[in-house]
Amino acid sequence: MIRIQRDAERYPGGDAGAGIDTRHAFSFGSHYDPDNLRFGALIACNEERLAPGAGFDEHPHSHTEIVTWVVEGELTHRDSAGHATVVGCGDLQRLSSAAGVRHVERNDAAGPLVFVQMWLAPVEPGGEPSYEVVRGIADATPYALPEAGALLHLRRLETGERAALPDADLLYAHVVRGTVRLAGEELGPGDAARVRGEKDLALLATADAEVLVWEMTAAG
């Protein structure tokens, strides 16, 4: 089974007056949809656009694995565990909120900031918060998130290039930029595919593309 969610079908959010534009793939806040609460371990996939000087003031998280992929600009992060970093384009940030942590996310740069933030439910709740930034992940280098029983694959494809997808219980593919074809469907920026129980699938880039692919188990 393959379900396509188009960019235009995402729930709008954020605060335009504060320079924050958000698009939610899953039920979020006032956009409650009981049929769209999660897919495997994935409970949020938010596209965020922050104008210079905009950001999210300190707020709490708990029992959530938060993975952030910066598409454009620089994300300033500070949290109650003492981490203070600037995450750039092509960098991946992971915050395990565990039993509880507070953080701030801002665009302190002069240009726009675009990032994709994904929340995953942990296999076991609680524990101590942890944090890391992985700089400049290369194409086809998987990032393991054992806390959520998930694996993230980054694919950067040139026009005409194919990339086999793993045979997994569940796959979630989010197109960051460019266009790809999956099982006969053309996917563009902001589009996503939720794949359940399919095998021998591949992405075909119809324009230079960047795609985030989560590999998960059905129990996730």
N, C-alpha and C positions, 0 to 999 in steps of 0.2 A: 504494500500500500504506500502510495506517495501522495502527500497533500501539499499543495503549493499555497503559500501565503504571499500575496503581492504587497509591495511597499505601500500602495494606496489603502490596503486593508488594515494597516497597523492603527492602533488607537493613538490619537494625538494627545500630547501632554506637555508638561513644562510650564513656563511662564514667559510669554512673549515680551511682556513689559520689563522683565528682568534679564532679557537676552538669552533665555533658555528654551530650546525647541527639542522636544522629545517625541519619539515614536516607539510605542510599545508593541511587541509581538504577542504578548500574553496578557491575560487579565491582570489589571493593575489599577490600584486606587479606585477612583470612581468608575472606571471602565471595568465593571465586574461581569465576567462571562463564565458561568459554571462549567461550560464545555471547553474552556480554553485556559485551564489553570496551570498546566505543566505538560511537558513532553519528556518522559523519562525523568532524569534528574534535573532537567532544565526548567526553571520556573520564571525566568525573565530573560529577554534579549532586547535591550533598549538601545536605540540609536540616539545619541546625544549630540547636540550642536550648541556650543556656548560662545557667545560673543566675547570680545576682549573685556576683562573685568568681571564677567559673570561667573556664577558658580553656585554650588550647594553648600550652605553653611553646615556647621557641625551637626551631625545626626547619627542615630544609633543603628547598628545591625547586630543580629545574633543568629546563630545556627544557619548560616548561609556562606557558601563559597562564592566569592565575587571575582570574576575574571574580566579585565578591561583591556581592550585592544585599541590603541590610539591610531586613528586613520590620518589625521592632519592636525598639526599644531603641537602644543605642549600642555599636559595635564599636571597641575600642582596638587600633590596629595599630602595631607597631614592626618595623623590618627592619634588616638589616646594611648597607644602602645609605644609612642615615641618615634614613629617613622615620619620622615619628611623627605619627599622625593619629587623630582620632575620627570614625568614619563613622556617620552617623545614618540614621534611617528615610527611605527614598526616595532615598538616595544610592547611587551605584555606585562600586565600587573595582576598579581593575585593577592587578595585579602581574604584570609579565613577568619570570619568574625567569631566563630566558636561560641563560647558562652556570652560574649558581648564585647563590642568595641564601638567607638565613635570615630567618625572621620569627616574631613573637609575635602571637597573637590572643587578646584577653581581653574579658570583660565586667566593666568596672570601675565600672559604674553600679549604682544601687540596685534597678533593675527587671530583668525578664527580657530576654534578647537572643535574637532569632530572625533568622537570615539564610540565604540560599541561596548556596552557593558552587559555581561551575562551572569545571571545568578543561578547557582545550582544547589540543590538540597544535599546536605551531607549524609553519608551512610550512617554515621553515629553523631547525635547532637552533643553539644558541650565541648569541653576541652579549653585549651589556651589559644588565643588569637595568634596568627602567624601571617607573615607578609613577605613578598619577594617581587622583584622586578627582573624580567629576563629581557636583555637588550638585543634587539636586532635578530629575531629568530629567522633562520634560513628557511627557504621553501622546503616543504615535505618533512620538516622536523617536528615530530609529535611532542605535545606537552601533556604529561600525565598529571591527572588530578585524582589520585587514589581516594582522597577524602570524599569524593562524590562518585567514585566508581566510573570515571569518565576519562576520555582521551581527546585532546583537541589537535586537529590537523590543520595547519596553515598551507594553503595552496596558492602559489602565484603562477599563473599560466599565461604564456604568450598566445597570440591568435593562432588557432589551429592545433594547439597542443591539447592532448588528452591526459587525464589523470584518473586512474582507477580509484574507486571508493572502497573502503574496507567492507567486507561482508560482516555486518554486525546486526544485533537485535534491533537497534535504533540508530539512525543517523539524523543529525540536524545540520543542514548546510545553509549558511547565510552568505549572500553575495555582498562583499564590501564595495567592490568597484568592478567595472567592466561588465561583460555579458558571457554567460555560459549556457550550454544546452545540457539538460539532464532528462533522460528518458523521453526525448521528444519535446520537452518544454523549454522555452527560452526564458532565462532568468536574468534580471538586471539588478542594479544596485538597490539594496533594501529588500529584495525578494528572498524568500527562504523556502526550503523544502524539508518536510518532515517525512522521514522514510522509515517504514516498519517492515521487517522481515523480507527485504529484497536482497538479491545477490547479483553479482557481476555488473554493477553499475559503474558508470564513468562520467566525469565531467568533460565536456568539450568546450574550449574557449572559443567563442565567436568574436571576441575582442579581448585584448589584454585584460586579465581579470585577477582579482584577489578574492579568495573564498575561505571562510572559516567553517570547519566541519567538526562537529562533536560526534564522537563514537561512544555509545552507551549501551548498557545491558537493559533488558526489559524490566528487570527488577529495580533499576535505578530510579 
